[in-house]
Amino acid sequence: MANEALKQGFKVRILVRNINALKTQALIQKGVEAVVGNFDDRPSLENAMKNVDAVFLVPISGIDAVETDRERKQAFAVIDSAIKSGVKQFVHTSVAATSRHTEFPRWGTGYWFEKYWTDKWDVEEAVRSAGFPFWTILKPAMIMENFTEKVELMYPDFKHGEIKTATFPDTRIDYISVEDLAVFVCAAFEDPEKFNQQSIELAAESISYKEITEIISEVTGKEIKVITLSAEEAENAGIHPLSVSSQLWDNAVGYNVDIDLLKNYNIKLTSFKEFAQKNKNQFKID
């Protein structure tokens, strides 16, 4: 995100835990201002937001954040600090399909990873009601970088040429790249009025695991295949039960982003094949 904002001419300040981290130092060399702090330290948040016009928030997410309620607590702290600091524009990242969560089949039975969805929705509502002069909620579907930057967590056997999942090979899943998300964030910064009070679901392509593995195999020259597991098999293979629930959700519900609607923003979106070609050296396959 910082790289895209710099490229588009914005003055960028980032909140970091460790100012000496290699990635942080690389950004500082490019002109980014880094401020030390964290989401659990209110004074550090307000210090980071001094004389800031706009804030972009990506909350800490995942199973641990939901089980400990960290996502909601930390997001609320950032929102409150931004209001106290006089921030005029707030751009928040949530996830597609949150507005439909009560309509999911079996909702209310505990079948799905329900707190994941209600936490996301609670934070969205907090952004909408906080009182920012300008706010935008961007709601990406599945992230393409799950196959590169987060692959060990998402697919532990990927390096051996296998994607093990309870999602069917032909189930179509909506995907967006982080770079495309960054472009949308910068577009909102550039034109706050155009993007004001909008909740925008983001996806560039709806594609199956079967197609994904074919593309990765073609681009890298290394065979990779998808192995479909039952819910019981997936848990026995060491996949967290809540992750298994999300994989079953792909089969039964899905993000269902209106991709054609995004054409109104005139932003070029990246297909999975384009992503794979650009990042072919980032696929970690033995």
C-alpha positions in Angstrom: 0.0 0.0 0.0 2.8 2.4 1.0 4.6 1.8 -2.3 1.5 2.6 -4.4 0.8 5.7 -2.4 4.3 6.9 -2.9 4.1 6.2 -6.6 1.0 8.3 -6.8 2.7 11.2 -5.0 1.1 11.0 -1.6 3.0 11.9 1.6 3.0 8.6 3.5 3.3 7.9 7.3 3.2 4.3 8.6 2.7 2.9 12.1 5.3 0.2 12.9 6.3 -1.9 15.8 9.9 -2.2 14.8 11.5 0.7 13.0 14.6 -1.3 12.3 12.8 -4.0 10.3 14.2 -4.5 6.8 10.9 -3.7 5.1 10.4 -0.6 7.2 13.9 0.6 6.5 13.4 0.0 2.8 10.2 2.2 2.9 12.0 4.9 4.8 14.7 5.0 2.1 11.9 5.6 -0.4 10.6 8.6 1.6 8.0 7.1 4.0 7.8 8.5 7.5 7.7 5.7 10.1 6.2 6.2 13.6 6.6 3.5 16.3 3.5 2.3 18.0 0.8 -0.4 18.0 -3.0 -0.8 17.9 -3.1 -1.5 21.7 -1.3 1.7 22.6 -3.8 4.6 22.3 -1.2 7.4 22.8 1.0 6.0 20.0 -2.0 5.9 17.7 -2.8 9.6 18.4 0.8 10.5 18.0 0.9 8.8 14.6 -2.2 10.7 13.5 -1.0 14.2 14.3 -1.5 16.5 11.3 -2.8 13.5 9.2 -5.6 14.1 6.7 -6.5 10.5 5.9 -6.0 7.1 7.6 -6.0 3.7 5.9 -6.7 0.8 8.2 -6.1 -2.9 7.7 -7.2 -4.6 11.0 -5.4 -7.5 12.4 -7.5 -10.5 11.3 -7.4 -14.2 11.4 -8.5 -16.9 13.8 -6.5 -15.7 16.8 -7.8 -12.1 16.4 -11.4 -13.4 16.4 -11.0 -15.7 19.3 -9.4 -13.0 21.4 -11.7 -10.2 20.1 -8.5 -8.3 19.1 -9.8 -7.3 15.7 -12.7 -5.4 17.1 -10.9 -3.9 20.0 -7.9 -2.7 18.0 -10.1 -1.4 15.1 -12.3 0.5 17.6 -9.1 2.1 19.1 -7.9 3.2 15.7 -11.3 4.7 14.8 -11.6 6.5 18.1 -8.0 7.9 17.9 -8.6 9.1 14.4 -11.7 11.0 15.4 -9.9 12.5 18.4 -7.0 13.5 16.1 -9.3 15.3 13.7 -8.7 12.9 10.7 -11.0 14.0 7.9 -11.0 10.8 5.8 -11.0 7.2 6.9 -10.5 4.3 4.5 -11.1 0.9 6.0 -10.5 -2.7 4.7 -13.2 -5.3 5.5 -14.2 -8.3 3.5 -16.8 -9.0 0.8 -20.2 -10.5 1.7 -20.4 -9.0 5.2 -23.7 -7.3 4.4 -25.3 -10.7 3.7 -24.0 -12.6 6.7 -27.4 -13.1 8.3 -28.7 -14.5 5.1 -26.1 -17.3 4.9 -27.8 -20.8 5.1 -27.6 -22.2 8.6 -26.8 -18.8 10.0 -27.3 -18.7 13.8 -26.6 -22.4 14.2 -22.9 -22.1 14.8 -22.2 -24.0 11.6 -20.1 -21.1 10.1 -17.3 -19.1 11.6 -19.9 -16.6 12.7 -17.8 -14.3 14.9 -15.5 -13.7 12.0 -18.4 -12.1 10.1 -20.0 -10.3 13.0 -16.7 -8.8 14.0 -16.1 -7.5 10.5 -19.6 -6.0 10.4 -19.3 -4.4 13.8 -16.1 -2.6 12.7 -17.8 -1.5 9.4 -20.7 0.0 11.4 -18.3 1.8 13.7 -16.6 3.4 10.7 -20.0 4.5 9.3 -21.2 6.0 12.5 -17.9 7.6 13.8 -18.5 11.0 12.2 -15.7 11.2 9.7 -16.4 13.9 7.0 -15.3 11.2 4.4 -15.3 7.5 4.8 -14.9 4.5 2.5 -15.1 0.8 3.2 -13.3 -1.4 0.7 -14.3 -5.1 0.9 -11.9 -7.4 -1.0 -12.8 -11.1 -1.6 -10.0 -13.7 -1.4 -6.5 -12.3 -1.8 -4.3 -13.7 -4.6 -1.2 -13.2 -2.5 -2.4 -16.1 -0.4 -0.5 -18.3 -2.9 2.8 -16.4 -2.4 3.1 -14.4 0.8 0.8 -16.5 3.1 1.1 -19.8 1.4 2.7 -21.7 4.3 -0.3 -20.7 6.5 -3.0 -21.2 4.0 -1.7 -24.3 2.2 1.1 -26.1 4.2 1.7 -28.7 1.4 1.9 -26.1 -1.4 5.7 -26.5 -1.5 5.2 -30.2 -2.3 2.9 -29.4 -5.1 -0.4 -29.9 -3.3 -3.3 -27.6 -2.3 -5.3 -29.5 0.3 -8.8 -28.1 0.9 -12.4 -28.9 1.7 -13.4 -26.5 -1.1 -14.4 -28.4 -4.3 -11.9 -28.1 -7.3 -14.6 -26.5 -9.5 -16.1 -24.1 -6.9 -15.5 -20.6 -8.2 -14.0 -18.1 -5.7 -13.7 -14.4 -6.2 -10.1 -13.1 -6.1 -8.4 -9.7 -5.9 -4.7 -8.8 -5.7 -3.3 -6.6 -2.9 -1.9 -4.2 -5.6 -5.4 -3.7 -7.0 -6.7 -3.0 -3.5 -3.9 -0.4 -3.0 -5.0 1.3 -6.3 -8.5 1.6 -5.0 -7.3 3.1 -1.7 -5.3 5.7 -3.5 -8.3 6.5 -5.7 -10.3 7.1 -2.6 -7.6 9.4 -1.2 -7.4 11.3 -4.5 -11.2 11.9 -4.7 -12.7 11.7 -1.2 -16.1 13.0 -2.4 -16.5 10.4 -5.2 -15.8 7.6 -2.8 -17.5 9.0 0.3 -19.9 6.8 2.2 -19.3 3.9 -0.1 -18.9 0.2 0.7 -17.3 -1.3 -2.3 -16.8 -5.1 -2.8 -13.7 -5.9 -4.7 -12.8 -8.8 -7.0 -11.0 -9.1 -10.3 -12.0 -12.6 -11.3 -14.0 -15.6 -10.2 -11.8 -18.7 -10.6 -11.6 -22.3 -9.3 -8.8 -24.1 -7.6 -8.6 -26.4 -10.7 -8.0 -23.3 -12.9 -5.6 -21.8 -10.4 -3.4 -24.9 -10.2 -3.4 -25.1 -14.0 -2.2 -21.5 -14.3 0.5 -21.9 -11.6 1.7 -25.1 -13.2 1.9 -23.5 -16.6 3.7 -20.3 -15.3 6.2 -22.1 -13.1 6.7 -25.3 -15.0 6.2 -27.2 -11.8 3.2 -29.5 -11.3 0.7 -28.5 -8.6 -2.6 -30.2 -7.9 -5.6 -29.7 -5.7 -6.6 -32.4 -3.3 -10.2 -32.3 -2.1 -10.8 -33.4 1.5 -13.9 -34.0 3.6 -14.3 -31.8 6.6 -13.2 -34.6 8.8 -10.2 -35.4 6.6 -9.2 -31.7 6.5 -9.2 -31.5 10.3 -7.3 -34.7 10.6 -4.7 -33.2 8.2 -4.2 -30.4 10.7 -6.3 -27.7 9.1 -7.9 -25.5 11.8 -11.6 -26.3 12.2 -12.5 -22.6 11.6 -10.4 -22.7 8.4 -12.3 -25.8 7.3 -15.6 -24.0 8.0 -14.5 -21.1 5.6 -13.6 -23.7 2.9 -17.0 -25.2 3.2 -18.5 -21.7 3.1 -16.9 -21.3 -0.4 -18.9 -24.3 -1.6 -22.2 -23.3 -0.1 -22.2 -19.4 -0.2 -19.3 -17.6 -1.7 -18.5 -13.9 -2.0 -20.5 -13.3 -5.2 -19.0 -9.9 -5.9 -20.5 -7.9 -8.8 -17.3 -7.6 -10.8 -19.0 -5.8 -13.7 -20.1 -3.0 -11.3 -16.4 -2.2 -10.7 -16.0 -1.1 -14.3 -17.6 2.2 -13.2 -14.4 3.1 -11.4 -12.2 2.8 -14.6 -9.5 0.9 -12.6 -7.6 -1.9 -14.4 -7.9 -5.1 -12.4 -5.4 -7.9 -12.4 -6.4 -11.4 -13.5 -5.0 -14.4 -11.7 -2.9 -15.3 -14.8 -1.5 -11.8 -14.9 -0.7 -12.1 -11.2 0.9 -15.5 -11.6 3.1 -14.3 -14.5 4.2 -11.2 -12.6 5.0 -13.3 -9.4 6.2 -16.6 -10.9 9.4 -16.5 -8.9 7.4 -16.1 -5.7 5.6 -19.5 -5.9 7.5 -21.7 -3.4 7.3 -25.2 -5.0 10.0 -27.8 -4.5 
